[in-house]
Amino acid sequence: MSRLEGKVVLISGGASGIGAATARLVAREGGKAVLADRDEAKGRALADELGDGALFTALDVADETSWTKAVAATVETFGGLHGLLNAAGVGVRNSIEDCSLAEFRRVNDINGLGTFLGCKAAIPAMKQAGGGSIVNISSVLGLRGASYAMAYCASKGAVRLLTKHVALHCAQMKYNIRCNSVHPGYIDTPMIAPRLDQSIGNMSGRQSLEELHPLGRLGRAEEVAHMILFLLSDESSFSTGSEFVCDGGLTA
Amino acid sequence: MRPDRYGDVDMSGELSGQVAIVTGGASGIGAASATLLAAAGAAVVVADLNAAKDGIGRFVRHDVTAEESWQALLADVLEREGRLDIMINNAGISGGAGSVESTDVETWQRVQAVNAEGVFLGCKYAIQGMKRTGPDKSTSKGSIVNISSVAGLQAGAGSIAYTASKGAVRLLSKSVALYCAEQKYDIRCNSVHPGGVDTPIFDLLWQFMGRDQGKAMIDKRHPIGRMAEPSEIGEVVLWLASDRSSFVTGAEIAADGGITTGLMRRQPFVAS
């Protein structure tokens, strides 16, 4: 198992959910995983569990200096940077009528600005390393609208498009850096936990979410991580600027 | 200005009695939209930072990034015009030519504030205004048109901040459309994705490489071989604003001379 042998991957939101599942796969496939997260306790615990192949570093994705430090810590510890997964994000329920400007900005700062800053911070280090692969987590709600997630839809639409910009820019500059977006459906992670408690009619919160997917269930973080692994590895060397959907058929 | 006949259909008066707000209405696509909406009979309020010389409609000084400005604008329109039926969220900035590497946080935030937060607030206050009914308006019926861009459909047509902001507009428009449908407000919301349009948004580029040369470069990017005139986008806006598009909501309407359509044959090589 060495699909990422010799590759160093920085993962925002690496302490939980899709980020953590990807970190486990990266370590299993011979790569180094840098878990960058706000949640120090969880991040350190996972880094300890993964052993020599992992490092924890504190990260506030909306702060450019914090990104610079995270990339520097990565290069200092593992000697380079080849992969970036922008998995940190917030899922917030609001509509056009009840979302405040402050809330709209908070969601877009974490999901949109945070992803932009991650790409910006990683590119110089990847250039040094001779190339790399950036994977940005958008959502099915970056492809379709949702009446109950206005600010989130806006932020994931931004991620979907900024990904294409990064892909074209790096191609044009001949950096050998690829950039793709991943669009998960509802994945059984801490992000959707609040939804699981909200029953709708005689359906539990979980059932109502499961029913959205033709496959009839929620996705597992590992299922998304396998798609990300493919994108981080050289197996996907001709894919850039693309939208990779992992949604149990939701958008079909 | 376009004639007020549409083929055999007389458009004059089609929007009479209706009130429209056009942000960024003093120039470019906004001014063209304001002109066409007025020609179809709507009372048009042009909301812009600066008034146009001899501009159409009633001018209200407005900053789309400031929530207080939106509150004041809506209160003013409801008092003076008495109702709101059509909202054209058109104001936008290009943010220059910044790439992922050269864009700073300040530029990013400025572009998001105008292009994304401005449209968010525009939709939010439009719904408030459209929901208000009165003696001459019995339901909350209305149409919101958000100007996105080809840059909201594919990259390569602007800065990273611009393309991200237009992607945000594309998706938030769908969220607004679905929410209004769910609430049974009879308010539709769609996004328009123009290609290159000959408006002041290109002033920076014209300064940089000269208008003729710059225009020739932008012309060539369109399969139909030219940029659009603002009125050509105004026509799409007018259609979406009117009841002619009554079954269209949450849609992405490209008016881009074919840019996002696909591949064309390359020009054959001619040996000299």
Interface residues (C-beta under 8 A of the other chain):
Chain A: E64 S95 I96 E97 C99 L101 F104 R105 N108 G112 L113 F116 L117 C119 K120 I123 P124 L141 G142 R144 G145 A146 S147 Y148 A149 M150 A151 C153 A154 S155 K156 G157 A158 V159 R160 L161 L162 K164 H165 V166 A167 L168 H169 G241
Chain B: E67 S99 V100 E101 T103 V105 W108 Q109 Q112 A116 E117 F120 L121 C123 K124 I127 Q128 A151 G152 Q154 A155 G156 S159 I160 A161 T163 A164 S165 K166 G167 A168 V169 R170 L171 L172 S173 K174 S175 V176 A177 L178 Y179 C180 A181 E182 G250
